[in-house]
Amino acid sequence: MNTSPPSPSSPGGPLLVTADPGLRDRVLLLCAAAGATAEVVDPTDPGHDVRSRWRVSSCVLLGPDAVGLLAVDQPFMRRADVAIVSDRENPTIWRDAVTTGADRVILLPAGQDDLVSWLADTVDGVAQARVIAVVGARGGVGASTFATSLAVCAARAGPVCLIDADPLSGGLELVLGSEDVEGLRWPEVSLSQGRFSASALRTALPNHRGVTLLSWSRGAASPVSATTMRSMVGAAGRSFADVVLDLPRVLDPAAVEAVAAAGHVLLVATNDVRSAAAASVLVPLVRAYAPDVSVVVRTTRAGAAAPETFAAAVRLRLAGTVPTRRSVTRSIDEGCGPPGRGVLMRRCGEILAGLRQPDPR
């Protein structure tokens, strides 16, 4: 598994320093799950050159056996992204972390999900996407249609990932019109426990109309774990310019992870009394995890309140309005997805532009 040392001018992959074959094999498998190829150095080898690799690796993983062997040579060079990884209890491991300047200690197998997530972060970089969560104040307000339309609009400016966080939604692929496009859906992703790097995510999921989609397919759906949702949203955040999340109205643990990752939450409502009553219940639940919540009002002929009045009644900033159009429903029912032109797309563009500005509250 050893490779030649990376060039000092460019960062390498993870560096694993241990002479323990069992720990080495376990960590290498977890590196592979994160989409990373680790370079292994045996600290008992008199000819090892761990110091030069230390500077240029994306992160450093130290086995407990490596700490004493390396510390006698010369003081460790301080750097970020150093972890001590162990598959057994060690009473000195926290002291070793201080000695080496490690910023984390990971005990296996309990910490393997954390290790995979951390490795994916160091390989792919820090998540920088604009993450927008969409949730309906009540059923039937068109939140999934709006989330999909928002993603289609955002795809004009850069790469977008649309994530269906509601296992009972029927599948956003039906809204986008991508049911026949090849790629993984949630059932297959869940089997992997969400262990995808950003680069693997781009190639594994279906892409249609410029939108990369993680959707539920038809058939029985079981909720994903919070860990898997966190991993997938994190990987999407490192790989796309925008991430749009379609949330369920009942926040299960996975949905909580999704909404907590969002920089903006858009509550979709119609301008009527029932939506106002539902919003008064849902908004405090959402705000417990994401303080930036604003409302998008879908105007209807039967609406009793002006959008501005409705927003004031539910005590939310008005992010924008979208019209009710039978042509949109017809286009989706015919398998074409939301129209790429017209007033709906214009309004989505205005809302996206407004989200770039800080909430005036």
Summary of the structure (lengths in Angstrom):
residues: 361
radius of gyration: 23.9
end to end distance: 54.4
largest distance: 80.4
contacts: 1227
relative contact order: 0.12
helix: 39%
strand: 17%
